[in-house]
């Protein structure tokens, strides 16, 4: 059985992190539109923005390590 290289592990970790954050963005956007309380809607919108920021940071690191 082949051992995973550090590049394989990083590839998997980064792609998993991006996928997780993108699911969070979808969920936060959905809930920001569904809740009636304006403060909660704003909070969910803020969460979505933070997740988008994390995705951008992760993708920047992926480019640094030439991970597609």
C-alpha positions in Angstrom: 0.0 0.0 0.0 1.3 3.4 -1.0 2.0 6.0 1.7 0.6 9.4 1.3 3.1 12.2 0.8 3.0 15.5 2.6 1.7 17.1 -0.7 -1.2 14.5 -0.8 -2.1 15.3 2.8 -2.0 19.0 2.3 -4.1 18.7 -0.9 -6.7 16.7 0.9 -6.7 19.1 3.9 -7.0 22.3 1.8 -9.8 20.9 -0.4 -11.7 19.6 2.6 -11.4 23.0 4.3 -12.6 24.8 1.1 -15.6 22.4 0.7 -16.6 22.8 4.4 -16.4 26.6 4.2 -18.4 26.7 1.0 -21.1 24.6 2.6 -21.1 27.0 5.5 -21.5 29.9 3.1 -24.6 28.3 1.5 -26.1 27.5 4.9 -25.5 31.0 6.3 -26.9 32.6 3.2 -30.0 30.4 3.3 -30.6 31.2 7.0 -29.9 34.9 6.5 -32.8 35.0 4.0 -35.2 32.8 6.1 -35.0 34.3 9.6 -37.3 37.2 10.3 -35.2 38.8 13.0 -33.0 41.5 11.4 -30.2 41.0 13.9 -30.1 37.3 13.3 -30.2 37.8 9.5 -27.3 40.3 9.9 -25.4 37.8 12.0 -25.8 35.0 9.4 -24.7 37.4 6.7 -21.6 38.3 8.7 -20.8 34.6 9.2 -21.1 34.1 5.4 -18.7 37.0 4.8 -16.2 35.5 7.3 -16.4 32.1 5.6 -15.8 33.8 2.2 -12.8 35.4 3.6 -11.5 32.1 4.9 -12.0 30.5 1.5 -10.0 33.3 -0.1 -7.1 32.7 2.4 -7.2 29.0 1.9 -7.1 29.3 -1.9 -4.2 31.8 -1.6 -2.3 29.2 0.4 -3.3 26.5 -2.1 -1.7 28.6 -4.9 1.4 29.1 -2.8 1.8 25.3 -2.7 0.6 24.8 -6.3 -2.4 22.8 -5.2 -5.3 23.0 -7.7 
